[in-house]
Amino acid sequence: DLLAQTYQQFGTIEQFRDTILNDASVPTRVTLPAMGGFGFSLKKDYRWMLQADYMTQLWSQLTNNGVNYGLKNSQRATVGIQFQPVQTARSGTGVLGYFSVIQYRLGASYYNTSIELNNTQLNEKSINFSMSLPVPYRPKLAEPISRATFNFEYGIRGTVQNNLIQENFFRVTVGFTINDKWFSHYKYD
């Protein structure tokens, strides 16, 4: 479909005004790029876990009505490890017990993007460190607990070769995993 509309701006609100063109008979054919990948994970109890992943996408096959946009095939490889000192801190309470149930994670990634400028395919490299903290902290209970995860990532995107630019970035991510029992109905006899 080919649709063209006009809008009117009222401060931060955009309001629809009129339809200029609405043609539902415009034929188009888009060929999307194929994507494939594989990964594996090794785990020993709760103490450590190693994960690796590889993915490629054939962006050179992307066409829109027979027009190829000149993109390159992309590849992404990642590896990460997680370590948790103890499963539950029943024996230790306080600060030391809390730090022993935190999941510590370290990872790295390499991404060869689909963009090529000045005969140079752009890539991105990054490393990250994260901690997954139990919230609320209940050392005497062996039930699943929720976690708050804080991730710190540093990376480099691009290059200064062939008159291009390089970007250094630092990313902070906060995530929450809710793993508690909700809506439990207790029966009393």
C-alpha positions, 0 to 999 in steps of 0.5 A: 500500500502507498499511504500519505497523510498530513499531521498537525503539531500541537506542542508535543502532540501530533494530530492526524489532519488529512489523507493525501494519497491512499493507493492499495494497488501498488505492487512490491516484492521484498526479499528478506535476508536469511539468518542462521546461528548456533550456540551452546551452554555448559553448566555445573550446578549453580556455581558456573555457566559458560555460554557462547553464541554465533549468528550470521545474516545474509544482508547482501540478499536484501532487495526491494522491487529488485533493488539491492541496497549494497549491504554486506553479510553480518556476523555476531559472536558472543561469549560469557561466563557466570559464577555464583559462590554458593547456592544459598547463604544459610550458613552466613548472614549479613554482608558476606552471606549476601555477596556469596549469593550474587551471580557475577557475569563477564562477557565479550562480543564481536559484531561485524555489521552489514554497513560498509563505508569507504571499502571498510566494513564497520564492526563493533567490539565490547566487553561487559560485567554484570551482577545479579543481586537477590531481591529481597534477600532471604538467606534462610529460605530455599525458595526461588528469589527475584533478582535485580541485574546491573550490567556495565558494558564498554565498546568500540564501534567503527574505525578511524581508518579510511577517513571514518569515525570511531565511537567509544560507548559505555552502556549501563543496563538495569533489569529485574527478574520476578521469580516469586509465587504470586496469588497463592490461595492458602486453605486452613482446615 
